[in-house]
Amino acid sequence: MRRIAQVIRVKPEKLGLYLQLHKNPWKAVSEQIERCNIRNYSIYLFGDQLFSYFEYVGEDYDGDMARMATHEETKLWWSLTDPCQQPVEGAREGEWWHEIEEVFHQD
C-alpha cells in the first residue's frame, strides 16, 4: 500500500461550487476511484488550499491513473471541478495536484 498526499489551490470565487459538488459526489466517479485501487480518500480545505490523502493498493499506479482519466463520467466530473482549482506554486510543469513528501507516519 502506498500513501499519497497532494495539494492544490481552490479559486476563492469557485469555493462554493467545489464544496457543493463534493457534498454529493457522483456514484459512477466514486466507483471508478475504487476500481482504480484508491482507498481511504479524503480532501481537506485549509484557507485556499485543498489537501488530499489516499491509499493506493494496486500495483500499477500510473496505469490506474491513466485508466481513471479515460472514464467518461470522471472526465465530466473533472470538467466541473478543474475550473475551481489551480496548481500550487512549486508544482512541476504539467502537474495539477502536487504530490507532497511524507516526512512522518505512525500506525
C-alpha positions in Angstrom: 0.0 0.0 0.0 1.2 3.5 -0.9 0.1 6.6 1.0 -0.3 9.7 -1.2 -0.8 13.3 -0.2 -1.4 16.1 -2.6 -2.2 19.8 -2.6 -3.8 22.3 -5.0 -5.3 25.8 -4.7 -9.0 26.4 -4.9 -10.1 29.6 -6.5 -11.9 31.7 -3.9 -14.7 32.6 -6.3 -15.3 28.9 -7.0 -15.1 27.5 -3.5 -18.9 27.3 -3.0 -19.3 25.3 -6.2 -16.4 23.0 -5.3 -17.9 22.3 -1.8 -21.4 21.8 -3.2 -20.1 19.2 -5.8 -18.3 17.3 -3.1 -21.4 17.1 -0.8 -22.9 14.7 -3.3 -20.1 13.1 -5.4 -21.3 11.1 -8.4 -21.7 7.4 -7.7 -20.0 6.5 -11.0 -17.0 8.6 -10.1 -16.7 7.1 -6.6 -16.9 3.6 -8.2 -14.2 4.4 -10.7 -11.9 5.6 -7.8 -12.5 2.3 -6.1 -11.8 0.3 -9.4 -8.5 2.2 -9.8 -7.3 0.9 -6.4 -7.7 4.1 -4.3 -8.9 3.6 -0.8 -9.4 5.9 2.3 -9.6 9.0 0.1 -10.2 12.4 1.8 -9.9 16.0 0.7 -9.5 18.8 3.3 -9.7 22.6 3.0 -7.2 25.0 4.6 -7.5 28.6 3.5 -7.3 28.5 -0.3 -5.6 25.1 -0.4 -7.1 21.7 -0.8 -5.2 18.8 0.7 -5.9 15.2 -0.4 -4.9 11.9 1.2 -5.5 8.5 -0.2 -4.1 5.0 -0.1 -3.2 3.2 -3.3 -3.5 -0.5 -3.0 -2.8 -1.5 -6.7 0.4 -2.5 -8.4 0.4 -0.1 -11.4 -0.3 3.5 -10.2 0.4 5.2 -13.5 -1.7 2.7 -15.4 -4.6 3.0 -12.9 -4.4 6.8 -13.1 -4.4 6.6 -16.9 -7.5 4.4 -16.7 -9.2 6.9 -14.4 -8.5 9.6 -16.9 -10.3 7.8 -19.7 -13.5 7.2 -17.7 -16.3 9.3 -19.2 -18.1 10.2 -16.0 -14.9 11.1 -14.3 -13.9 13.3 -17.2 -17.2 15.1 -16.9 -16.7 15.5 -13.2 -13.3 16.9 -13.7 -14.7 19.4 -16.3 -16.7 20.8 -13.4 -14.1 20.6 -10.6 -10.9 21.6 -12.6 -12.1 25.2 -13.3 -12.3 25.5 -9.5 -8.7 24.7 -9.0 -5.2 25.9 -9.9 -1.8 24.3 -9.2 0.1 25.5 -6.2 3.3 27.5 -6.5 6.2 25.0 -6.9 4.2 22.4 -8.8 6.1 20.7 -11.5 5.4 21.5 -15.2 2.1 19.9 -16.2 1.3 18.8 -12.7 -2.2 19.5 -11.4 -2.5 18.2 -7.9 1.1 18.4 -6.4 2.2 15.3 -4.6 3.9 16.1 -1.3 6.5 14.2 0.6 5.7 12.2 3.6 8.0 13.1 6.5 6.4 11.1 9.3 4.0 8.3 9.7 2.9 6.2 12.7 0.3 3.4 12.7 
